[in-house]
């Protein structure tokens, strides 16, 4: 039995129909989890910061993180539909 056939048999026994989509979902979920953790860290740091320059930088970083979380959620929903 070749490797390809073995993997196919394992996927069938685990009832995983599309391995690529499943792995993409897992990767996206892990990435979203890290982004959410980073967002919480930035919010916590923003509360404790007093420098205007640093506050501006943190707000920009927070906007970027929020944008990426939104895009990631949309992509995850697209993957769930297919």
N, C-alpha and C positions, 0 to 999 in steps of 0.2 A: 504494500500500500504506500503510495507516494504521499508526500507531505501535503500537497494540495487536496488530495482526496480525504486525508485524515482530518484536515481543518474543516472541510466541507461536512464530513460526518459529525464532527463535534458541534458545529454550528446548527446542524439539523436536529441533533439530539437535545440541544439547549433551546431549540425553537427560536433561534435568532435568524431572521430572514435576510437582513441586510447588514452585514458586519460593518461596512464603512459608515453607514448612517449612525449605527449604535456607537461606534467609537467617536464620531464627531460630536454626538450628543454628550457623551461623557467628558470629552475635552472641553466643550463649551460650558458645561456645568461647573467643571473645576475652575475654569478661567473666571466665570461669573462669581464664584465663591471667593476667589482671590481678590477680584475687583471690589466686591462688597466689603471685604475685610479692610482693604486699603482705603476705601471711602470712609469707613468708621474711624480709622486711624487719622485721616486728614481732618475730619470733623472734630475729633478730640484735640488735635494739635491746634486747630483754628480757634477753639475756645480759649486755649491757654496762651495764645500769641498776642503780643502788644505792638509789635513793629508793623507799621502800615505797609511797608514793602513786602514783608513776609506774608501778611494777610492777603495781599493782592495775589502773590504767587500761589498761595494755598487755595484761594478761590478759583483761580484759573485751573489748577490741578483738579479740583473738585468738579468743575464743569466738564473737563475732559473725561474723568472717570465716570461721571453720570452719563455722558453721551455714549461711552463704550458699553456701559451696562445696558442701556436702552437698545443699542444695536445688537448686542449679544442676545438679549431676550427675544428680539424680533427674529433673529436668525434661528434660535432654538425653536420658536413656534413654527417657523417654516419647515424645519427638519421633522418636527412632530407630525405635520400634516402629510409629509411624503412617506 
